[in-house]
Amino acid sequence: DYTAKEIEAWIGDRSPENYRYAMQEMGELLFVAEKGEEILGFASLLENEVRAVYLHPNYTRRGVGSLLVDAVEKEAVA
């Protein structure tokens, strides 16, 4: 659904190390929706701010995004 240029703009210099740092050093929480070994999407929360909600294009309009947002909101309230 996105051009290569759009994808590159979002990915940029992101790497697993960047996500580890965000979680370990900054306290960002990541929520991952999986089906078997397939990742359907993820969301992240830093303090009380939703930082991201991304879904694989094959899993839109199936309730996955709502489940991720619900999990993030419950954690923010807690």
Stockholm file with secondary structure:
# STOCKHOLM 1.0

chainA/1-78         DYTAKEIEAWIGDRSPENYRYAMQEMGELLFVAEKGEEILGFASLLENEVRAVYLHPNYTRRGVGSLLVDAVEKEAVA
#=GR chainA/1-78 SS CCCHHHHHHHHTTCCHHHHHHHHHTTCCEEEEEEETTEEEEEEEEETTEEEEEEECGGGTTSSHHHHHHHHHHHHHHC
#=GC SS_cons        CCCHHHHHHHHTTCCHHHHHHHHHTTCCEEEEEEETTEEEEEEEEETTEEEEEEECGGGTTSSHHHHHHHHHHHHHHC
//
